[in-house]
Amino acid sequence: MSELTEAQHRFVDRFIVRLPDALVSPAGDAVPLVLTWQSAKDKVDDELRVLSDTVRLADEPDAAEVAADVVNLLGPVRVQMLTALMEFDKAPLASDKRDKVTTAVSAARAWLGSDPRVAGVDNNPWKVPVSVAATLGSALDEIERSTARIAGIAK
């Protein structure tokens, strides 16, 4: 395999869009942003399941209902974020897809900061390790950085 000439490099650069390094795996494959969210969401879901199981064992009349609420805590952001990221990953240079991600990230941040149940589970009295705000907040930060880098390429 030979080295590319300068003209060949210009051709490739002109006709092939390269994704930012942060979106490329060590193998060189583009990493879908939905995986960033999914990984964080799965970690939080696992933590919430452990907390839910702990609450369910409590000797309280409302324990089963509270446990169910804990497991379903991410409901307000789950579908909007997943849908926006799946659409974005299919067409990352499309501004309308990027706008949907921006809207979903803003909604998720607003929910994280306003739903008292987030702080409640993160600081639960059973001391079960749960980090909804930190884990999802970090994922949202990474999603914002990545979409901003891609927006720079699309210009």
Secondary structure, 3 states (H helix, E strand, C coil): CCCCCHHHHHHHHHHCCCCCHHHECCCCCECCHHHHHHHHHHHHHHHHHHHHHHHHCCCCCCHHHHHHHHHCCCHHHHHHHHHHHHHHHHCCCCHHHHHHHHHHHHHHHHHHHHCHHHHHHHCCCCCCCCCHHHHHHHHHHHHHHHHHHHHHHHC
